[in-house]
Amino acid sequence: MPLLTDSVDALLVLGGEDRDHWPRSRAALRCYLACQAAGAPLPRLIVSGGALLPCVGADGRAVEATEAACMMQFLQAQGVPAEHVLQEARAQDTLGNVAWGGALARRHGLRRVALVSDDFHLWRSRRLFERVWGHPPTACVGSGHQGSWRLRLREPLVLALQLAVLRRRGIRRADSAAHLDFVAARP
């Protein structure tokens, strides 16, 4: 796992992960702990996901919470202080993750953002990040999960569809405000 703190202010952990194993959150945690062990500045962890999921509440009971809240709870259970985690709880898909997550990073003055996702998913995530923000993420951190051949085949097809919709709506590359308006307007 590379030590990213010299170049990264935040790790944007994209939702949609396997909640039995938490591979994306674990990859971010490994980076965070490596920085901590090296005495390097700790990156903020931005967890992104607005889908409502069953989650274990503070009292140990099952509750419904956003994916971001479940991811934050997982990270806190691993020892990450709450003040090191920012929750983005509106995103319903990858475009929403990079748009809302990137906007949250900017609001907190975090300009150097690394994407954290499954290996097969980073290809599309990186391209969407570039589309929304006009530049690539500072780094990409893979979870080690390669995905099935179906998932790997799906990624370029989904990207082509997403880009076609954005072009049809007249949303230009690097127009982050228009991308945010687009994801906010979707049901």
C-alpha positions in Angstrom: 0.0 0.0 0.0 1.6 3.3 -1.0 2.0 6.1 1.5 0.0 8.8 -0.1 0.1 11.6 2.5 2.7 13.7 0.7 0.3 14.2 -2.2 -3.2 13.5 -0.8 -5.5 15.5 1.5 -8.4 13.1 1.4 -9.5 9.6 0.4 -12.9 9.6 -1.3 -14.3 6.1 -0.6 -17.0 5.3 -3.1 -20.1 3.6 -2.0 -21.5 0.4 -3.5 -19.1 -1.9 -1.7 -19.6 -5.4 -0.3 -20.9 -4.8 3.2 -19.9 -8.3 4.4 -16.2 -7.5 3.8 -16.0 -3.7 3.4 -13.1 -3.9 0.8 -13.2 -0.2 -0.2 -13.4 1.0 3.4 -10.6 -1.4 4.4 -8.4 -0.1 1.6 -8.9 3.4 2.8 -8.3 2.3 6.4 -5.0 0.6 5.3 -3.8 3.9 3.8 -4.9 5.9 6.9 -3.2 3.5 9.3 0.0 3.4 7.1 0.1 7.2 7.4 -0.5 7.1 11.1 2.3 4.5 11.6 4.7 6.6 9.6 3.9 9.7 11.6 2.7 11.4 8.4 -0.3 13.8 8.2 -3.5 11.9 8.2 -5.8 12.2 5.2 -9.5 12.9 5.8 -11.7 10.0 4.8 -14.8 11.0 2.8 -17.4 8.2 2.7 -19.9 8.6 -0.1 -23.2 6.8 -0.4 -26.8 7.8 0.0 -28.6 4.5 -0.4 -30.5 3.4 2.7 -29.2 0.2 4.1 -29.7 -2.0 7.1 -26.9 -1.2 9.5 -26.1 -1.9 13.2 -26.9 1.1 15.4 -24.8 2.3 18.3 -26.9 0.2 20.7 -26.3 -2.9 18.6 -29.8 -3.0 17.1 -30.5 -3.1 13.4 -31.4 0.3 11.9 -31.7 1.8 8.5 -29.0 4.3 7.7 -27.3 5.8 4.6 -24.4 3.8 3.2 -22.1 6.7 4.2 -23.3 6.3 7.8 -22.7 2.6 7.7 -19.2 3.1 6.2 -18.4 5.7 8.9 -19.6 3.3 11.6 -17.3 0.6 10.2 -14.3 3.0 10.2 -15.0 4.2 13.7 -15.2 0.6 14.9 -11.7 0.2 13.5 -10.5 3.1 15.5 -10.8 6.1 13.1 -11.9 9.1 15.1 -15.2 10.6 13.9 -13.6 14.0 13.2 -11.4 12.4 10.6 -14.4 11.1 8.6 -16.7 13.3 6.4 -20.0 11.8 5.3 -21.5 12.4 1.9 -25.0 10.9 2.1 -26.7 12.0 -1.2 -25.0 10.0 -3.9 -27.0 7.2 -5.5 -24.4 6.1 -8.1 -20.8 6.6 -9.1 -21.4 10.0 -10.8 -23.0 11.2 -7.6 -20.1 9.8 -5.5 -17.5 11.8 -7.5 -19.7 14.9 -7.8 -21.0 15.2 -4.2 -17.8 13.7 -2.7 -15.6 16.1 -4.6 -17.8 19.0 -3.7 -17.6 18.1 0.0 -13.8 17.9 -0.3 -13.7 21.3 -1.8 -15.9 22.8 0.9 -13.4 21.6 3.5 -10.4 22.9 1.5 -9.3 19.4 0.5 -7.9 19.7 -3.0 -5.8 16.6 -3.4 -8.3 13.8 -3.5 -7.6 10.1 -4.0 -10.4 7.8 -5.2 -10.9 4.5 -3.3 -12.9 1.8 -4.9 -12.7 -1.8 -6.2 -10.0 -2.3 -8.8 -12.5 -3.0 -11.7 -14.5 0.1 -10.8 -11.6 2.6 -10.6 -11.3 2.9 -14.4 -14.8 4.4 -14.8 -14.6 6.3 -11.5 -11.4 8.1 -12.6 -13.0 9.1 -15.9 -16.1 10.4 -14.2 -14.0 12.4 -11.7 -12.1 13.9 -14.6 -15.4 14.7 -16.4 -16.8 16.5 -13.4 -13.7 18.3 -12.0 -11.7 18.8 -15.2 -8.6 17.0 -13.8 -7.9 13.4 -12.7 -7.9 12.5 -9.0 -4.5 12.8 -7.3 -4.4 9.1 -6.9 -6.5 5.9 -7.1 -6.4 3.2 -4.5 -7.8 -0.2 -5.3 -9.4 -2.5 -2.9 -7.8 -5.6 -4.5 -11.3 -6.8 -5.7 -11.0 -7.5 -9.4 -14.7 -8.2 -10.0 -16.3 -10.8 -12.2 -15.9 -10.7 -16.0 -19.4 -9.3 -16.1 -18.6 -6.4 -13.8 -15.4 -5.6 -15.8 -17.3 -5.7 -19.1 -20.1 -3.6 -17.7 -17.8 -0.6 -16.8 -17.1 0.8 -20.3 -20.7 0.3 -21.3 -22.0 2.2 -18.3 -19.5 5.0 -18.8 -20.5 5.3 -22.5 -24.2 5.6 -21.4 -23.5 8.1 -18.7 -21.3 10.3 -21.0 -24.0 10.2 -23.7 -26.7 11.4 -21.2 -24.4 14.2 -20.0 -23.6 15.3 -23.6 -27.3 15.2 -24.5 -28.1 17.4 -21.5 -25.3 19.9 -22.7 -23.2 19.4 -19.5 -19.6 20.2 -20.4 -16.5 18.7 -19.0 -15.2 20.5 -15.9 -18.5 22.2 -15.3 -18.8 20.8 -11.7 -21.9 23.1 -10.9 -23.8 21.6 -13.9 -22.9 18.1 -12.9 -24.0 18.7 -9.3 -27.3 20.2 -10.6 -27.8 17.1 -12.8 -27.3 14.6 -10.0 -29.4 16.7 -7.6 -32.3 16.8 -10.1 -32.5 13.0 -10.6 -35.1 11.1 -8.6 
